[in-house]
Amino acid sequence: MEKFKSVDACVEPVLSVSGAAEGEHAKHRGLIADVPGPDGNTIKHIACPLKFSGCSAEYRWAGGALGRDSRATIRGLGFSEQEIEAFLTEGVFVNHD
């Protein structure tokens, strides 16, 4: 940024995801939200970038625990129970139904 200080150009640093999330712009705009996770702890999510004066976005739930619907999802793809059991044994996916 120092090299471009005297140049009339639109230049910004390339930030990592965590650097951008922790930056002043993200904080000022409220672009990171703490959302309740399946275990009761909060999880940081990208907040809705659209801001309205009359209402704010609600962040109620970050989603289910890892593997919560795995068996039903794999079954829905047409795999048999025998194939699903083999996948579980081989560690292809986790299941916490």
Secondary structure per residue as TSV (DSSP state, phi and psi in degrees):
chain	resnum	aa	ss	phi	psi
A	1	M	-	360.0	-33.0
A	2	E	-	-61.4	-39.3
A	3	K	T	-66.0	-28.1
A	4	F	T	-97.6	3.7
A	5	K	T	-55.6	-39.4
A	6	S	T	-96.7	7.0
A	7	V	S	-102.5	137.2
A	8	D	-	-84.0	83.1
A	9	A	S	-151.5	152.6
A	10	C	-	-86.3	104.9
A	11	V	-	-133.4	132.3
A	12	E	-	-135.4	150.3
A	13	P	-	-71.4	151.2
A	14	V	-	-87.7	119.8
A	15	L	-	-104.8	153.4
A	16	S	-	-72.4	168.1
A	17	V	H	-59.8	-46.2
A	18	S	H	-66.7	-36.7
A	19	G	H	-63.5	-42.1
A	20	A	H	-66.7	-41.5
A	21	A	H	-66.0	-30.3
A	22	E	T	-95.1	-0.6
A	23	G	S	-73.2	163.8
A	24	E	H	-60.9	-39.6
A	25	H	H	-61.2	-47.7
A	26	A	H	-62.2	-40.5
A	27	K	H	-66.1	-46.7
A	28	H	H	-62.3	-40.0
A	29	R	H	-84.7	-6.3
A	30	G	T	65.6	43.9
A	31	L	-	-86.0	-3.5
A	32	I	E	-121.1	129.4
A	33	A	E	-118.8	141.8
A	34	D	E	-89.7	117.1
A	35	V	E	-114.9	136.9
A	36	P	E	-61.9	129.3
A	37	G	-	-95.2	175.1
A	38	P	T	-65.7	-21.4
A	39	D	T	-98.4	5.7
A	40	G	S	94.7	-17.9
A	41	N	S	-81.1	158.0
A	42	T	E	-88.5	151.3
A	43	I	E	-123.8	134.6
A	44	K	E	-78.5	128.8
A	45	H	E	-128.3	158.7
A	46	I	E	-71.5	126.0
A	47	A	-	-79.9	166.4
A	48	C	-	-63.2	123.8
A	49	P	S	-75.8	-14.6
A	50	L	-	-85.0	124.9
A	51	K	-	-116.8	129.8
A	52	F	-	-120.8	142.5
A	53	S	S	-70.9	-27.7
A	54	G	S	-88.7	-13.3
A	55	C	-	-159.4	160.4
A	56	S	-	-125.2	156.4
A	57	A	-	-67.6	147.9
A	58	E	-	-111.5	136.0
A	59	Y	-	-118.2	95.3
A	60	R	-	-92.8	-30.6
A	61	W	-	-158.1	131.8
A	62	A	-	-86.6	-6.4
A	63	G	-	117.1	173.7
A	64	G	-	-76.7	165.9
A	65	A	-	-66.6	153.8
A	66	L	T	-54.1	126.7
A	67	G	T	84.7	4.6
A	68	R	T	-60.1	-41.4
A	69	D	T	-116.1	20.8
A	70	S	H	-58.4	-51.0
A	71	R	H	-59.1	-47.2
A	72	A	H	-64.5	-37.9
A	73	T	H	-65.7	-46.3
A	74	I	H	-65.9	-39.3
A	75	R	H	-62.0	-40.2
A	76	G	H	-64.9	-19.7
A	77	L	T	-84.6	-0.6
A	78	G	T	99.5	6.2
A	79	F	-	-80.2	145.2
A	80	S	-	-78.3	165.5
A	81	E	H	-61.1	-36.1
A	82	Q	H	-64.9	-43.1
A	83	E	H	-65.3	-39.4
A	84	I	H	-63.1	-43.4
A	85	E	H	-62.3	-39.3
A	86	A	H	-64.3	-41.0
A	87	F	H	-60.4	-43.9
A	88	L	H	-62.3	-45.0
A	89	T	H	-60.8	-39.4
A	90	E	H	-81.1	-6.5
A	91	G	T	76.6	22.5
A	92	V	S	-64.9	-36.5
A	93	F	S	-148.4	164.1
A	94	V	-	-103.7	154.5
A	95	N	-	-135.4	125.5
A	96	H	-	-132.0	40.5
A	97	D	-	-64.3	360.0
